[in-house]
Amino acid sequence: MQIIDAAQVSQALDFPRLIDALEQGFSRDFNMPPRQVYRLSEQAHRHEGFALLPAWNEDLIGMKAFTYFPDNAENQLPTVFAKILLFRRADGVPLAMVDGTSVTYWRTAAVSALAARYLARPDAQHLLLLGTGRLALPLLHAHLSQHALRRISVWGRDIAKAQAVADQCRAETASAYPALQIQAVSELPQVTAEADIIVAATGSATPLLAGAQIAPGCHVDMLGNHSPDRRECDTALITRARVCVDSRENVLREAGELLIPMAEGQFQASAIAADLAQLCRGQGRRNNAEEITVFKSVGTALADLLCASLVLKTVNGAG
């Protein structure tokens, strides 16, 4: 069984190939049982967790296992550790253990850009990113691979961190996109109203995006929150938009962006236009240039499986 580390994952992947592989994989038959998340302590003030995410298709069986220890940062340790096991579908033979932490960043950014392929306007030019964490740069590179962006705005609660992300993105993209304007912003309402694509990756407990401030034709992707009592946008945005999700089952258990409006009686699960598999199969996509679209993602085991599969193929010279 091969052991594939984070460095090998990054060397093996690029966003155009990964986004195409995800599109192909989600359009095919697959199985994805509900993921299981376990609390490791009964004490209310402790939030350590352990999770198992299974999926399989005609080629592979995959299982991602990850731990979440939010206090690790105090000891200069990552808060999340993850590994993905791959088995051959035909006979169950173990094939590889792949670093799941790096795969998670790659596939999360790729899924965001894949959804925007169907839900953003083809002529989208201005992307606003909310968030300055480790996902920020992968998200920008993923979306640049799909849209002819002319302007990127980066917002964060700490303007210095937003400026650092903008500066690093500028340095990494200058040769490929010499005319691209990249700036840090401190005030959201005005730039929110100007953006064609908004990507929120903050995990904010309270709404940062207001439906009244979103321009017609904007596509909004929210991927930072995984809690039923937190949300990155208000109810007005959900009720104004065509809403799509990566996985109905996962989102309707974990995403306050939809669960809170549902509890208020302002939204119903039946109003979800499509999940990612349906989008990849041609269903539920943007109707017109004026429509506001929302994509809510909490992550799927299938995306982990497909990303790890591409890594394995590439490392072995078959990708």
SULGIPE-V475478 format. One record per residue. RES is the residue in one letter. D_LAST is the distance of its C-alpha to the last C-alpha in Angstrom with 1 decimal. Layout:
BEGIN
RES/D_LAST  RES/D_LAST
END
This chain:
BEGIN
M/18.1  Q/15.8  I/17.2  I/14.9  D/17.1  A/17.4  A/16.8  Q/13.4  V/12.5  S/13.8  Q/12.3  A/8.7  L/9.6  D/11.3  F/13.4  P/12.9  R/9.2  L/10.4  I/13.6  D/12.3  A/10.2  L/13.6  E/15.6  Q/14.0  G/14.3  F/17.8  S/18.9  R/18.3  D/20.6  F/20.3  N/22.9  M/23.7  P/27.0  P/29.0  R/28.0  Q/30.7  V/32.1  Y/34.8  R/37.4  L/38.2  S/41.7  E/44.5  Q/46.0  A/45.8  H/45.2  R/42.2  H/38.8  E/36.5  G/33.9  F/31.4  A/28.9  L/26.7  L/24.1  P/22.8  A/20.6  W/19.0  N/17.5  E/17.3  D/14.3  L/15.0  I/18.0  G/17.9  M/20.8  K/21.2  A/24.4  F/26.0  T/29.4  Y/31.3  F/34.2  P/35.6  D/38.1  N/35.6  A/35.8  E/39.3  N/38.1  Q/35.3  L/32.6  P/29.9  T/31.1  V/27.9  F/25.9  A/23.0  K/20.7  I/18.3  L/18.4  L/15.9  F/17.3  R/16.4  R/18.2  A/19.7  D/21.7  G/21.3  V/20.0  P/19.0  L/15.4  A/15.2  M/17.3  V/15.5  D/17.7  G/18.7  T/20.8  S/18.1  V/15.9  T/19.1  Y/19.6  W/16.2  R/16.3  T/20.0  A/19.8  A/17.0  V/19.2  S/22.1  A/20.7  L/19.4  A/23.0  A/24.5  R/22.6  Y/25.0  L/27.9  A/28.6  R/30.5  P/28.5  D/30.9  A/30.5  Q/31.3  H/32.5  L/30.5  L/32.5  L/30.8  L/32.9  G/32.0  T/31.4  G/29.5  R/26.1  L/24.4  A/26.3  L/24.1  P/20.7  L/22.5  L/23.8  H/20.6  A/19.0  H/22.0  L/22.3  S/18.9  Q/20.5  H/24.2  A/26.4  L/28.2  R/31.3  R/32.6  I/31.3  S/33.9  V/33.4  W/35.9  G/36.6  R/39.7  D/39.8  I/39.9  A/39.2  K/35.8  A/35.1  Q/36.1  A/33.8  V/30.8  A/31.9  D/32.5  Q/29.1  C/27.3  R/29.5  A/28.7  E/24.9  T/25.1  A/28.1  S/26.5  A/24.1  Y/26.8  P/30.1  A/32.2  L/30.8  Q/33.6  I/32.8  Q/35.7  A/36.8  V/39.2  S/41.8  E/43.3  L/41.2  P/43.4  Q/43.6  V/39.9  T/38.9  A/41.0  E/39.3  A/35.6  D/33.4  I/30.7  I/31.6  V/29.2  A/31.1  A/29.6  T/32.9  G/33.9  S/37.3  A/40.0  T/41.8  P/40.9  L/39.8  L/39.2  A/42.2  G/42.0  A/44.9  Q/43.2  I/40.1  A/40.3  P/39.9  G/36.4  C/34.7  H/31.6  V/31.7  D/28.9  M/30.1  L/28.0  G/30.1  N/32.5  H/32.1  S/35.8  P/38.1  D/40.9  R/39.2  R/37.8  E/36.6  C/38.4  D/41.8  T/42.7  A/43.6  L/40.1  I/38.9  T/41.9  R/41.3  A/37.6  R/35.3  V/33.6  C/30.1  V/28.3  D/24.9  S/26.7  R/30.3  E/31.0  N/29.7  V/31.3  L/34.6  R/34.9  E/33.9  A/34.3  G/37.7  E/36.9  L/37.4  L/39.4  I/42.2  P/42.9  M/42.9  A/45.4  E/47.4  G/47.5  Q/45.7  F/42.4  Q/41.4  A/38.1  S/38.6  A/38.3  I/34.5  A/33.2  A/29.6  D/26.9  L/23.3  A/22.5  Q/25.4  L/24.5  C/21.1  R/23.1  G/25.6  Q/28.3  G/30.3  R/29.1  R/31.4  N/34.6  N/36.1  A/36.2  E/38.9  E/37.3  I/36.3  T/33.2  V/32.2  F/28.9  K/29.5  S/26.6  V/27.1  G/23.5  T/22.0  A/20.5  L/18.1  A/16.6  D/16.3  L/14.6  L/12.0  C/11.4  A/11.4  S/9.1  L/6.3  V/7.6  L/7.8  K/4.5  T/4.0  V/7.6  N/7.5  G/5.8  A/3.8  G/0.0
END
